[in-house]
Amino acid sequence: MRDFVWSAIFLLCYKGVGVDGVEQTLVRGVHVPSFALVGGHVPLECHYRLNGTPLYSLKWYHNGTEFYRYVPTERVRPINIQPSLIFSVTEQYRTEERVVLSLGRLTLGATGEYRCEVIAEHPTFRTEAATAHLTVLSEQPSLPLVEGGEEVYAPSDVITLTCRPPQHSPPGYAPTLTWLVGGVQVRQDKVKMTTRRQRPALTLSLPARQVEAGGGSVRAECRMSLGKHSLSAYRILRVRHTHRALVTTLHSGASEKASSTLCLRLALTLILMAHVSYVAL
């Protein structure tokens, strides 16, 4: 009886405190992609650490409905996967600190909250859970829109381009916009984020002299990201080389001057020859 009482007190009061007095955390992280496409597949990862305590069970829920259960002490059927019409479930691999699943054949109904629940073994049966949200898109988003720009810039110009998400992007989504020039992400002081009609816009301001110094031509890329999915739109920036035009002008003037001198010398030679012939007669 006394042992039972102490076990009950331990079960009710123990909260998993380590030797240093700091409460331990069972669930170390849940990794679920933010976005996916209908018909695609995504990985679900649950990381946990029991610090020497055996695992009683690990469960996955979608919007509160259990679809995966792992109970190590169940010898006959330690893994139980519930059939679903909104996605398929496959266990990729499992270790003492991680369980990785793969959801396939995704439907729009797969959108929602995914929760991993970890329960420690007797005597604590301590329970912890962590959640993440997945949104399933019906189709690939359209390319971002790039506004502004000229065919050719003068070196003294400031190049200004604005990037926006597509007009018919799904409501409620917050894509991330990034400018890259020559494959390198542009510094924050060269871009400006604004919002118009609840649509974000990212404006790039770049001195044309910088493009000229780099060869006179460079690709500017606007990248729109939704989770692991990204789409890009491009513009080729071209800047005139003023020193080339100056060299061409000087070369052209020097050629004309040399040509005039040659003609003058030829004319003087002909006159001299004619004069000598007249004197000989």
FENZIZI-V663934 format. One record per residue. N is the residue number from 1. RES is the residue in one letter. SS is DSSP state (h for helix, s for strand, l for the rest). PSI is psi as a letter, one per 40 degrees, with the letter a starting at -180 (999 if undefined). D_CENTER is the distance of its C-alpha to the mean C-alpha in Angstrom with 2 decimals. Layout:
n->(N | N)
res->(RES | RES)
ss->(SS | SS)
psi->(PSI | PSI)
d_center->(D_CENTER | D_CENTER)
This chain:
n->(1 | 2 | 3 | 4 | 5 | 6 | 7 | 8 | 9 | 10 | 11 | 12 | 13 | 14 | 15 | 16 | 17 | 18 | 19 | 20 | 21 | 22 | 23 | 24 | 25 | 26 | 27 | 28 | 29 | 30 | 31 | 32 | 33 | 34 | 35 | 36 | 37 | 38 | 39 | 40 | 41 | 42 | 43 | 44 | 45 | 46 | 47 | 48 | 49 | 50 | 51 | 52 | 53 | 54 | 55 | 56 | 57 | 58 | 59 | 60 | 61 | 62 | 63 | 64 | 65 | 66 | 67 | 68 | 69 | 70 | 71 | 72 | 73 | 74 | 75 | 76 | 77 | 78 | 79 | 80 | 81 | 82 | 83 | 84 | 85 | 86 | 87 | 88 | 89 | 90 | 91 | 92 | 93 | 94 | 95 | 96 | 97 | 98 | 99 | 100 | 101 | 102 | 103 | 104 | 105 | 106 | 107 | 108 | 109 | 110 | 111 | 112 | 113 | 114 | 115 | 116 | 117 | 118 | 119 | 120 | 121 | 122 | 123 | 124 | 125 | 126 | 127 | 128 | 129 | 130 | 131 | 132 | 133 | 134 | 135 | 136 | 137 | 138 | 139 | 140 | 141 | 142 | 143 | 144 | 145 | 146 | 147 | 148 | 149 | 150 | 151 | 152 | 153 | 154 | 155 | 156 | 157 | 158 | 159 | 160 | 161 | 162 | 163 | 164 | 165 | 166 | 167 | 168 | 169 | 170 | 171 | 172 | 173 | 174 | 175 | 176 | 177 | 178 | 179 | 180 | 181 | 182 | 183 | 184 | 185 | 186 | 187 | 188 | 189 | 190 | 191 | 192 | 193 | 194 | 195 | 196 | 197 | 198 | 199 | 200 | 201 | 202 | 203 | 204 | 205 | 206 | 207 | 208 | 209 | 210 | 211 | 212 | 213 | 214 | 215 | 216 | 217 | 218 | 219 | 220 | 221 | 222 | 223 | 224 | 225 | 226 | 227 | 228 | 229 | 230 | 231 | 232 | 233 | 234 | 235 | 236 | 237 | 238 | 239 | 240 | 241 | 242 | 243 | 244 | 245 | 246 | 247 | 248 | 249 | 250 | 251 | 252 | 253 | 254 | 255 | 256 | 257 | 258 | 259 | 260 | 261 | 262 | 263 | 264 | 265 | 266 | 267 | 268 | 269 | 270 | 271 | 272 | 273 | 274 | 275 | 276 | 277 | 278 | 279 | 280 | 281)
res->(M | R | D | F | V | W | S | A | I | F | L | L | C | Y | K | G | V | G | V | D | G | V | E | Q | T | L | V | R | G | V | H | V | P | S | F | A | L | V | G | G | H | V | P | L | E | C | H | Y | R | L | N | G | T | P | L | Y | S | L | K | W | Y | H | N | G | T | E | F | Y | R | Y | V | P | T | E | R | V | R | P | I | N | I | Q | P | S | L | I | F | S | V | T | E | Q | Y | R | T | E | E | R | V | V | L | S | L | G | R | L | T | L | G | A | T | G | E | Y | R | C | E | V | I | A | E | H | P | T | F | R | T | E | A | A | T | A | H | L | T | V | L | S | E | Q | P | S | L | P | L | V | E | G | G | E | E | V | Y | A | P | S | D | V | I | T | L | T | C | R | P | P | Q | H | S | P | P | G | Y | A | P | T | L | T | W | L | V | G | G | V | Q | V | R | Q | D | K | V | K | M | T | T | R | R | Q | R | P | A | L | T | L | S | L | P | A | R | Q | V | E | A | G | G | G | S | V | R | A | E | C | R | M | S | L | G | K | H | S | L | S | A | Y | R | I | L | R | V | R | H | T | H | R | A | L | V | T | T | L | H | S | G | A | S | E | K | A | S | S | T | L | C | L | R | L | A | L | T | L | I | L | M | A | H | V | S | Y | V | A | L)
ss->(l | h | h | h | h | h | h | h | h | h | h | h | h | l | l | l | s | l | l | l | l | l | s | l | l | l | s | s | s | s | s | s | l | l | s | s | s | l | l | l | l | s | s | s | s | s | s | s | l | l | l | l | l | l | s | s | s | s | s | s | s | s | l | l | s | s | s | s | s | s | l | l | l | l | l | l | l | l | s | s | s | l | l | l | l | l | l | s | s | s | s | s | s | s | l | l | l | s | s | s | s | s | s | s | l | l | l | h | h | h | l | s | s | s | s | s | s | s | s | s | l | l | l | l | l | l | s | s | s | s | s | s | s | s | s | s | s | l | l | l | l | l | l | l | s | s | s | l | l | l | l | l | s | l | l | l | l | s | s | s | s | s | s | s | l | l | l | l | l | l | l | l | l | l | l | s | s | s | s | s | s | l | l | s | s | l | l | h | h | h | s | s | s | s | s | s | l | l | s | s | s | s | s | s | s | s | s | h | h | h | h | h | h | l | l | l | s | s | s | s | s | s | s | s | s | s | l | l | s | s | s | s | s | s | s | s | s | s | s | l | l | h | h | h | h | h | h | h | h | h | h | h | h | h | h | h | h | h | h | h | h | h | h | h | h | h | h | h | h | h | h | h | h | h | h | h | h | h | h | h | l)
psi->(d | d | d | d | d | d | d | d | d | d | d | d | d | h | e | f | h | i | d | e | e | h | h | i | h | d | h | e | i | h | h | h | i | d | i | i | i | h | e | a | i | i | i | h | h | h | h | i | h | e | f | e | h | i | h | d | i | h | i | h | i | h | f | e | h | h | e | h | h | h | h | d | e | h | d | d | g | d | h | h | h | h | i | i | e | e | i | i | h | h | h | d | i | h | a | e | e | i | h | h | i | h | h | i | f | i | i | d | e | e | h | a | h | h | h | h | h | h | h | i | i | h | e | d | f | h | h | i | i | i | i | i | h | h | h | h | i | d | i | h | i | i | i | i | h | h | i | a | i | i | d | i | i | i | d | e | i | h | h | h | i | h | h | i | i | i | d | f | i | h | i | e | i | g | i | h | h | h | h | h | h | f | e | h | h | i | i | d | e | e | i | h | h | i | h | h | f | f | h | i | h | h | h | h | h | h | h | d | d | d | d | d | d | e | e | e | h | i | h | h | h | h | h | h | h | g | b | e | h | i | i | i | i | i | h | h | h | h | h | i | h | d | d | d | d | d | d | d | d | d | d | d | d | d | d | d | d | d | d | d | d | d | d | d | d | d | d | d | d | d | d | d | d | d | d | d | d | d | d | d | 999)
d_center->(60.83 | 59.87 | 57.07 | 55.74 | 55.76 | 53.90 | 51.29 | 50.84 | 50.50 | 47.97 | 45.94 | 45.94 | 45.40 | 43.26 | 39.64 | 38.41 | 39.27 | 38.90 | 41.61 | 40.17 | 40.42 | 36.67 | 35.63 | 33.58 | 30.45 | 30.48 | 26.96 | 24.50 | 21.27 | 19.91 | 16.58 | 15.74 | 12.51 | 12.05 | 12.18 | 14.08 | 16.27 | 20.06 | 21.69 | 18.78 | 18.68 | 16.81 | 17.86 | 19.51 | 20.31 | 22.99 | 23.97 | 27.44 | 30.24 | 33.86 | 35.47 | 38.38 | 38.89 | 38.75 | 36.29 | 38.05 | 35.29 | 31.57 | 30.58 | 27.57 | 27.88 | 26.19 | 27.20 | 30.20 | 31.35 | 31.63 | 30.43 | 30.47 | 33.03 | 33.82 | 37.23 | 38.30 | 41.95 | 42.21 | 43.71 | 44.07 | 40.74 | 38.29 | 35.29 | 35.49 | 32.88 | 33.72 | 33.44 | 31.16 | 30.88 | 27.28 | 25.72 | 27.00 | 26.83 | 27.08 | 27.36 | 25.38 | 26.98 | 28.65 | 29.72 | 31.64 | 28.54 | 25.92 | 25.87 | 23.13 | 23.45 | 21.95 | 22.08 | 22.73 | 24.07 | 22.11 | 23.72 | 22.96 | 25.23 | 22.84 | 20.94 | 21.94 | 22.41 | 22.58 | 24.88 | 25.95 | 29.49 | 31.25 | 35.05 | 37.05 | 40.45 | 43.89 | 45.20 | 42.29 | 40.26 | 37.66 | 34.77 | 31.18 | 28.12 | 24.45 | 22.33 | 18.84 | 17.96 | 16.70 | 16.57 | 17.54 | 17.02 | 20.01 | 18.31 | 15.21 | 14.13 | 15.45 | 13.94 | 13.40 | 16.69 | 17.56 | 20.93 | 23.44 | 24.11 | 27.23 | 28.34 | 29.60 | 29.54 | 32.32 | 31.61 | 32.59 | 30.04 | 26.91 | 24.08 | 22.50 | 19.74 | 18.21 | 15.11 | 15.34 | 14.07 | 16.66 | 20.01 | 20.30 | 17.05 | 18.14 | 19.75 | 18.57 | 14.80 | 12.74 | 9.55 | 7.47 | 8.51 | 8.18 | 11.07 | 11.60 | 15.26 | 16.52 | 13.21 | 13.17 | 11.20 | 13.97 | 15.77 | 16.09 | 19.69 | 18.88 | 16.90 | 18.18 | 16.77 | 19.33 | 20.01 | 22.32 | 23.66 | 21.06 | 18.27 | 15.97 | 16.20 | 14.90 | 17.72 | 17.75 | 21.14 | 21.98 | 25.55 | 26.70 | 28.71 | 25.61 | 24.79 | 28.50 | 28.61 | 25.85 | 27.85 | 27.82 | 24.88 | 21.08 | 18.07 | 15.93 | 12.56 | 10.98 | 7.41 | 7.14 | 4.78 | 7.33 | 7.07 | 6.37 | 7.08 | 5.82 | 8.85 | 10.22 | 13.65 | 15.70 | 18.84 | 21.22 | 22.84 | 26.46 | 28.91 | 32.69 | 34.36 | 37.37 | 39.08 | 39.26 | 41.02 | 43.40 | 44.25 | 44.91 | 47.20 | 49.12 | 49.49 | 50.75 | 53.27 | 54.50 | 55.07 | 57.08 | 59.18 | 59.91 | 60.89 | 63.29 | 64.91 | 65.46 | 67.09 | 69.37 | 70.49 | 71.23 | 73.28 | 75.30 | 76.00 | 77.33 | 79.51 | 80.92 | 81.72 | 83.45 | 85.51 | 86.63 | 87.73 | 89.77 | 91.57 | 92.46 | 94.15)
